[in-house]
Amino acid sequence: MAWLQIKIQITPERSEPYEDLLLSAGCAAVTFEDSEDQPIFEPDLGTTPLWSNTTITGLFSAEHNLEETLEQIKQGHYTLFPDQTLPQIKAEILEDKDWEREWMENYHPMQFGKRLWVCPSWREAPEPEAVNLMLDPGLAFGTGTHPTTALCLEWLDAQKLDDHYIIDYGCGSGILGIAALLLGAKQAIGIDIDPQALQATKDNLQRNKLSSDSLEVFMPEDQPSEQADTLVANILAGPLVQLAPTIQSLVKPGGKLCLSGLLANQGEEICETYSAWFDLEPISIKEGWIRVTGTKRA
């Protein structure tokens, strides 16, 4: 089944009137998205902030009369905002697709550093002799396509991890912990607040033919207290600051730390927080995202 999609450029204060207008016109769903790449991170509890330039999209069945719908939206606008110019409106047909299959067809093997490849589990590894991580993220975060994951994987590839005990804090798909094992680490644990992430990590561990006891997974309240040789955490800046005392306590003296999930303008706060325990290295940046690494002082 095809769908008719109507997109309107609005400002946040018009979001509710336009949502009501689209729903009254018969749309099946309404979504909001950023029009100008203006990220919003960690909003206050109970709030739903919108971008200063927002696109509201109404999804209609293809049988809907486009001309009548556009006229209804136009008249609704002038009723709500009689003295304001009609915003930009774009209508298009959205073809029906198997979106999961579409994503699978466009997810290709990727190389990180000199040794490591991340390969979709449904494709063949391009370099069979390389370190190949076979991945199906399922519903969990972490495929290697995001700059923060790439920054962490590139860093892991450059480390000597032989016999290391690894903690992947906020493990998502398990991509970082499993990569560390394939790169020589002896043991790893994954910690996440999402049960789906813990299951995805277990599935990907099995997919890479690694023993089930080489990477165990835990909810934060159940995590063991053993200190790691290397800890990686690819989560948001707010949790990284709030969890800093816990995270630092999980790294042994002389151990390595790798943090990401951070925008460039968040680096100063993270460095100020973690410099209390770690000798930090220069920040690495990729497409506006950063990685903070360091060694824990004795």
N, C-alpha and C positions, 0 to 999 in steps of 0.2 A: 504493500500500500504506500502510495506517495503522500507527501504532506505539503501544505502551503505554509510558508514561514514569512512572517511580517516582522521586520526589525525597525525600531524607532530609536533615534538618538535623544536622550533625555538627561536632565540633571536630577540629583537625588530627591529633591523636594517634589518632583513630579512622579515619583515611582509608584506610589499607591493609587493616585488618580488614573494613571495610564494602565496599571494592572487591572483595576476595576473596569476600565473602558474595554480592554482586550477581552476580558472574561465575559462581559455583557455582549460582545460581538460574536461570542460562541467559540472562543479558542479552547483547545484541549489542555494546554499547559503554557505557563509563563516562566521565563528565565531572565536573569540579569547577568550581564558580563561587562568586563572592563573594556572601554573603547580606546584607551590610550596607554596600556601597559603601566598602570598605576597600582602596584600590589598593595593589598591590605593584609597585615599579619596580626594574628592574635588579638582580635577585637575584645572589648570589655564583655564580661559575662552578661548574657541577656540582650546584647545589641546585635544588629545586623547592618553594619555600615555599608554604604555603596560608594562607588567611585565618583569623582567630580564630573566625569563624562561617562555615562553609562548607556549601554545598549540594552533595551528591553525587547525580548523576542516573544511573539505569540505564535503558537503552533496550531494550525487549523487542518482539518481534513481537506484533501485535494478537491473534494466536491463543493467546497465552500465557494460562494460567489465573490470573487476578488473585488470587483468594482463596487459592489454594495458594501463590502466590508471596509474598504478604504474610505468610502464616502461616510460611513458610520463613524469611523475613527476621526475623520476630518471635522465632522459636525460636533462630535464629542469634545474635540480639542477647543473649538471656538466657544463652546458652552462653558467649559472649565476655565479657559484662559482667553477671554474675548479680546484682549488687547495685545496678545503675544503671537509672534510668528509661528506658523506651523513648522514643527521640527522635520528633519530629514526622515523619510519613510522609505524602506526598501522591501519589496516583496519578491520572493523566489520560491521555486519548487525544490523541495528537499527529497531526493530520491531515496526510496527504501533500500537499505543495505543490511547485510549481516555485519554489524560494526565490530564484533569480536573477530571475525574472519578478516575484515579489512585491516584491523590493527596487526593481526598476526602476519599478514602478507607484507606489511611494511616495516616490521621489526627485524633488523638484520644483525648479524654478528658484528661486534665492535671490539677494537683492540684498545687496551689501556696500558700505557707504559711499554716495556720491551717484551714481557713474557705473557701477559694475561689477555685472554679473549673472553668476552661474555657472549654466549651463543644462545639464541632461542632454542628451546628443547625440541622444536619441530623442524629445525634445520641442521644440516651437517656442518661440523666445525671446519672452517676454511684452512686451518693449519693443524692437522691432527697431532703433531709433535709439540705444539705449544701447550701452555697451561690453559685449558678450556673449561670454563664454568658454564654448564648447561642450565638454563634458567627458564622457569615459567612463573612469573610473579603472582599469578592468580589475582586475588583482591588486595594484595599488600603492596605498599610502596617499595620501589627499588628495582629498576631495570637497567640502569647504567646510562639511560638517555638523558637524565637530568644532570646539569653541570655539577651539582653538589656530590652526587654519587660518583660521577667521573673523577672529580678531584680526590675523593677518598680511595678509589680503586687505583688511580695512578700513584698515589702515595704508598699504598700497600705493596704495589709491584716493585717499588724502589727500596723496600725494607728487607733486612735479613730477619726472617721470621722463624728460622729453624728452631724447633722445640719450644716456641713461645706459647704462652697461655693468653688467649684473646678474649676480650669482651666486646661484643657488638651491641651497643646500648641504643635501643630503638631500632631493632633489627629488621623490621619490615619483611621483605622477601627472604632475608638471610644472606643477601648478596655479598655483604662485606665480610661477615664471619666465614662463609664458605670460601670466598676468595682467599682469605688468610690461610685457611687449611690447605687449599690446593697449592698455595705458595710456600708451604713448609711448616706452618704452625702445627703444634702437637695437639692442642685442645682449645675449644672455644665454647662460649655460652652466648646465647642471644636473649636479650631482655626487651620486652615490648608490652604496652598496655592493651594491645589489640589481640584477642585470641586468634583472629584470622591470620595475623602476621606470624604468630607462633606456629600455626598449622602450615602456612606457606613455607616457612623456614624448614620445618621437618620434611615436607614434600621435596623441596629443592635439595636438601641434604641427600635424600635417597636417590634423587635423579642424578646426582653426581657420584653415586656409588661409594659414598662415605659412610662409615659405620655410625649407627644411631647414637652411640655414646661419645662420638668425637665432637658433637655440638649439641648441647642440651639447651632447652629454652625455658624461660621463667617469666612470670609476671613480676613487676618491680617489688611487690611485697614479699615475694618468695625467693628473690635473688640471693645467691650465696655471697659470703663476705670475702672470699679468697681474692687476693689482689692479682691483677693482670700484668703481664709484661707489656702488653699493648692494648689500649682501649680506643675504639672508634665510636663516634656518636654523630650521626647525621640526622639531627632533629632541629627544631626551631630555636631562635635566639632566646626567647623567654624561658623555656624549659632548661636550656643550657645554663642560664644564669641561676635560676632557682635551684637546679640540681647540682650546682658546682660542688658543694661540700660532699655530696654523695659520690659524684663521679670521681673527684680527686682521691677519695678514700679507697676507691677500687683499683687504683694504679699503684704498683709497688715503687719504692724509691729507685730511680734510674729507669723507670718504665716510660713508654712512649704514649703520647696522647694525640689523637687526630679528631678535630671537630669541624663539622660543616653543617649545611642547612642554613647558611648565613648570607645575608646581603652585605655588600661592601661597607655600607654605612653602619653596620652593626659590629664591625671588627673591633673598634676601640673599646666598647663595653665588655666584649668577651675577653679581650686581651687583659684589660684591667682586672677582671674577675679572676682569671686563671693564672695570672702572673704571681699570685700569692703563693702558689705551690709549684709552678712549672717555669723552666727557662724556655721561653717561646722563640720560635724561629720566625723569619719573615713571612708575612701572610702571602698565600698564593691566591690568585684571582682567575676566574673563568666566567666570561659572559655576565659580569656583574655580581657573581656569587664568589664566596671566599672559603678558604680552608685555613684553619689555625692549628698548628702543630707545635709540640714541645716535649721536653724531657723533665720528669719530676725530680726535684731536688731531694737530696738525702735528708 
